[in-house]
Amino acid sequence: MTRTLSPPTPTRSLRRLRGGQVGAVGLVLGGALSVQFGSAVAALLFPHTGVAGAVTLRLTIGALLMLSVCRPRLRGHDRADWASVVAFGLALAGMNSIFYQAIERIPLGPAVTLEVLGPLALSVFTARRLAAWGWAGLALAGVALLGQGGFDRLDPLGAALALAAGAMWAAYIVCSARVGGRFPRADGLALALTVAALVTLPIGLAGAGSRLWHPAVLGLGTGLAVLASVLPYTLELLALRRLPTATFAVLMSLGPAIAAVAGYLVLGQELRAVEIVAIGLVIAASVGAVRAGGKRADEAVGPVAEGPDGQLSAAAARPAARR
């Protein structure tokens, strides 16, 4: 006697969807943990290679790994495609270099808190809603409170560099969306990483020289490249296939808190209570700004749509896949 399988009920499909989204949340948080702990590993490299050497190792090894995995096609792209890749690579090189200069001078948690103001400002300007400006005010209150902990303690230059890295992060987001619309899968990122590696390699070689080839340094550099590039990109790409972009962005807003934890566990960087409250205000402002500029509630269910060849649409470009 044969049994007929009943079609999936709406309730069963909803449970499956929710289960997939819960798993995707774990992927996003895993990627965020990987990025921030990667930054902590970079700080461990600074005494051996300097900031420029650490940036070079992270981008060069990351580019080699991404090229070997993606094997991007070089033919069939016009001048505008390559211009977008070069701009993306320059933004990536500048963002990493400036941010690493910042975390050499100030703790990781405050650095990421200041840096996230770049994407937050971009979100506010693109939302064009009054509520978004209110959340921007809350973020500024958080920064002012962070200053109460003593910007002199943070080092003014380090704080300024973190803000500059935030501006580069905003540029990175814009360039990422453009490249994502022109290249399939992760090909654009692999090529942009290559551009960034070529830009930073001469500076890293001049600053660190033969120290870059020490086995221990290469091991840390490989770990940095995997933690900061390959692993988070893979996890976030998988997550974006199951999560709405707005939900993804909200989860990525937790970056400053995760960075503070990574700085404490790996680097022994303790924060004052006022600094913890300030980080919390900036996180709340980031979440609120994302929601203020997000889509309608009925669009906040279901996975991000894919374009031809499984490519994520430009609107689903990863807003925080960066360092």
N, C-alpha and C positions, 0 to 999 in steps of 0.2 A: 504494500500500500504506500503510495507516494504522498508526501506531505507538501502542501503548497505554502510558500512563504508569503506572509502578509506584507504589504508595502509598509515602509516606515511611517509611523504616525507623526503628526506635527510635534507632539510632545517629545517623542524620541529624537526627532531631528533637532529640536531646540536644545535638548540635553546634550546632544553630540556637539552642537555649535558652542554651547557654553563651556563644555569640557575642553574643546579646542582652544577657546579664548583663554581659559585658565592656564593651559599649558603655554600659550603664547606669552602671557604675562610673565611666567617663569623664565622664558627665553629672553625677554627684554631686560628683566632684572639681572639675569646672568650676564648679559652683554654689558650692562652698566657696571656691574661689579668688576668685570674683566677690564674695562677701560680705566676705571679709577685705580685699581690695584696695579695696572700697567704703569700708570703715572707714578705710583709709589716706587715701582721697580726702576723707573727712569731716574728718580732721585737718588737711588742707590748707585747708579752708574756715574753720576756727576763727578764724584771724587776721582774716578779712574780715567774718564774720557773727557770731562768737561761737558757743558751743555751741548755744544755743537757736535761733539762726538756721539753723544747719546741720541740726538736727533738723526744723525746720519745712520747709525746702526738701526734705529727703529724704522726709518723710511726705506732704507736700502734693502734690508732683509725682508721687510713687509712687502716691498715691491716684487722681489724675487719670488716670494711665496705666492703672491697673488697672480703673477704672470704664469707660474708653473701650473696653477690650478685653473685659471680662466682661459689661458691661451687666446688672448683677444685677436680678432682679425684686424689686420692693418690696412687692407685694401677696402675700397668701396666707401670711403669717407671723404667728404668735401672739406674745403678750407674752414668753413664755419664750425664743423665738427672738431677739427684739430685745434682751432682757436679756443673752443669751450674747454677742451681737455687741458690745454696749457694754462688757461685761467684757473681751472680747478686745481691743477697741480701747484701753481704759485700760491693760491689761497691755502692749500694744505701745508705747504712748506712754511709759509709765514705763520700760520696758526700754531703749528707744533713748535717752531723755533721760539716764538714769543712766549708761549705758555710755559715751556720748559725753563726759559729765563726767569719767568715769574715764580715758579715753584722752587727755584733755587734760593729765592729770597724770602718767600713767605710760606706759611703752612698750606698744605694741599686743600683743606676745606674752604678757607677764605678765598683762595685763588680761584677755585671753581665757582664759588658764589659770585665773585666779581665778574668772572668770565661769562657766566650764564646770562648776564645783563645784555649781552649782544644779541643772542637769539630772542630774548624777551622783548627787546626794543623792536626787532624785526616783526615779531608777532603782533605787537601793539600797533605799529604803523600799517601793517597789512590788514588788520581787523577792521579799522576805521569805525570803531564803535566807542561810545563814551565809557562803557564799563571797562574796556581794555585800558583806558587811560587811568582809571581808578586803581587798577591792579598795578600799573606802572608806578603810581604814587606809593603804593605799599612796598614795592621793591626798593624805591629810593629811601623809604623809611628804614628798611632793613640794612641798606648800605650805610646810612647815617648811624644806625645803632652799632654796626660793625666798627665804625670809626670811633665809637665811644670806648671800644676795647683798646683803642690806641692805634691809629694808622702808623704812628712812629714805631710801634711794636711790630707792625706788619711790614714796615719798610715802604716808604712812599713810592719808590721806584718799582718795587715788586707789585704794589697795588696798581700802579699805572700800566705796567706790562700786562697784568691780568685783564684790565679793561681793554687794552689794545688787542689782546688775544680774542676777547669777546667780539670785537668788531670784525676780526678776521673770520671768526666762527660764523657770523651772520653772512659774510661774503661767501664762505664755504657752502652754506645752505643754498644760497641762490645758484651758485655754480653747480652744485650737486644735482639740483632739479633740472638744470639745462642739460647736463651730461646724461642724466638718467633718461631723458626724452630722446636722446640721439644715439645711444649705444645700448645694445642688448645686455641683459643680465648684469654681471659685475665688470664687464669689459672696460667701461669708462673709468671706474675706480682704479683698476689695475694700471691703466695707462697714465692716469693722473698721479698715482703713487710713483710711477717711474719718472715722470717729470719732476716731482718733488725730490726724489732721491738724487737725480742728476744735478739739481740746483744746490742741494745741501752737501753733496759729497765732497767737493773741493774745500769747503769751509771746515768740514769735519776732519778731513785728512790734514789740513794745515794746523788745526788745533790739537789733534790727538796723535796723529802720525801712526807709528807702529803699535801703539797701545791698543788700537782697534782690533788687532789680530791676535791679541792674547786670548788663549782658550777660555778662560773664565769670563772675560769681557764679551767674547762672542756668544757664550752661553747665556749671559744676562741679556745681551742684545736680541738674541733669538726669542727668549722668553718675553721681552718687551714687545717685539713685533707681533708675536702670536696673541698676547694679551690685549694689545692696543689696536690691532688691525684685523687680523685674520679671524680670530674667534668672535669678537663682538659683531663684526660685519656679518658673518654667517648666521649667528643667532638672531640678529635684528632683521635680516632678510627673511628668514623663516617666520619670524613673528609678524612681520608686516603682511604676510600672506593670510593671516588669520585675524588680525586686529585692525580696527579703524585707525586712521592716521592720528586723529585727535587723542584717542586713548593711548596710543604709542607715545605721543608727545608729552602727555601728562606723566606717564611713568618715567620718561627720561628727565623730567623736571626734578626727580629725586637725586640727580647727580651730585649736587653739593653735599647732601647728607652722606651719601655713599663715599664721597671723597674724604669727608671728615673722618669716617670710620677707618678708611684705608690709611689715612695719614697717622691715625692713632695706633693702629695695629702694626703697621709695617715700619713707620718712621718714628713712633713715639711722640707724635705731635699732639699735645693736649690743648684744648680750647677752653676759654673762660665761658661762664654761663651766658654773659651778654652776647658773645659771639655765636653761641649755639642758637639763641633766640633770633639773632639777626639772620642766620642761615635759614631758620624755619620760616621767617617772613618772606625771604626771597623765593623759597620753594612754593609757599602759598601763592605768591604773586604770579609765579610761572604757571602753576596749575590754573589759576583764575584767568590769566590771559589766554591760555590755550582754549579754555572753555568759552570765553567771550568771543574768540575768533573762530570757534569750531563750527561744524556743520549742524544742520537741524537734527533734532533728537532721533527722528526716524531714519536718519542716515548713519547713525552711530551704531548700527548693528550689522554684523557680517564682516567678511574679510575685505581687505583692500583689493580693488579690481586690478587685474593684470592686463597688460596690453599684448600686442603680437609677440610671439616667441617666448611667452612667459615673462616678459619684461614688466616691471612695475611701472605704473603710470608716473608721470612727472609730479603729479599732485601728491603721490605717495613717497616722494623722495625722503630719505631718512633725515629728519631734522637734527639729529644729534650724533650721528655716527662720525666721529672726528678723530680725536687724539689717539 
